[in-house]
């Protein structure tokens, strides 16, 4: 399908400088690994979403370009390197995500916790958002992350339940809802957030139903963006959703009760996260 005129990205000013700094700390970002179209905008600020626990994922989702392979053991020095990089970049809002690590007994929860605590030590005034995998629904793992004290807990449902067998074959929609619901019950003072992609073949009513499901978990924030095929290995785009339709989704979500909604073709779950979050 031909890319529509409304999907455009700015030139990557400052891209090399930010990449060079990240490489000097031996760090990965989801911006690069997932081939995000907004990388030029974010890296020029600079800002980045740090991806911990390596760049190899134990799952193989149809929409994602992150490598699916046997991961390496967690790096004990990684949390400190993330904190140092965030300090070097002068970040006031830090987003931490990871590949899915089903090979680890806690899914990598301890590494999330250690990274949050390292950031608190070096950047005590910074806000911290964690964007986690589902930890296979392990409540103890969730508690480990939440007890480290992030300001925002995020877990993406990614798509409507009907499309899970193709888009997220190793995930489970109800389990992802359960992660958000359990996180809110463990730490109701921590803001919760989720995101989804559209243009994969979902219907408008399915998106509205998903919104209602998220609100049933007391989810605070929602992001909606256009799915863009990162490589020929990934699922094709079923439809390019118009900006007007994204605005209707935004208005509907706000009227349903979400505290904040970002909905536009190039919106991604961690893009402009600082602007969305309001204590």
Secondary structure, DSSP 4 states (H G I P E B T S, - for coil): -PPPTT------TTHHHHHHHHHHTT-EEHHHHTT-TTHHHHHTTT--EEEES-SEES---TT--SEESPPPPPPTTHHHHHHHHHHHHT-SEEEEEE---TTSTTTTHHHHHHHHHHHHHH-TT-EEEEE---GGG-HHHHHHHHTT--SEEE---BS-GGGHHHH-TT--HHHHHHHHHHHHHH-TTSEEEEEEEE-SS--HHHHHHHHHHHHTTT--EEEEEE----STTSPPP--PPPHHHHHHHHHHHHHHT-SEEEESTT--TTTTHHHH---
